[in-house]
Amino acid sequence: HMQATLGRTLQYVGLMRYADGSGAQAFSLAISNARGDGFVLSSSVRGGLSAKPLGRWASNQPLSMEEQSAIEQARGVQEKA
């Protein structure tokens, strides 16, 4: 039973820290399971905090370069595991 549910747990993380357009600190954090299902959480002074869903390492909402980089980082962790 544990092995069957392990693929659904949120276990892969990618984090990108950067300066937003105003020079303030910002981040994009991608968290997913082995299938690439999860979410991307982004923060910036200008945009506040936002979350976008992930399904199979993609989102149905437009992603910034930083969000895409966080997803690629999480996916790289998954491929190395």
Summary of the structure (lengths in Angstrom):
residues: 81
radius of gyration: 13.3
end to end distance: 20.5
largest distance: 48.9
contacts: 236
relative contact order: 0.24
helix: 26%
strand: 40%
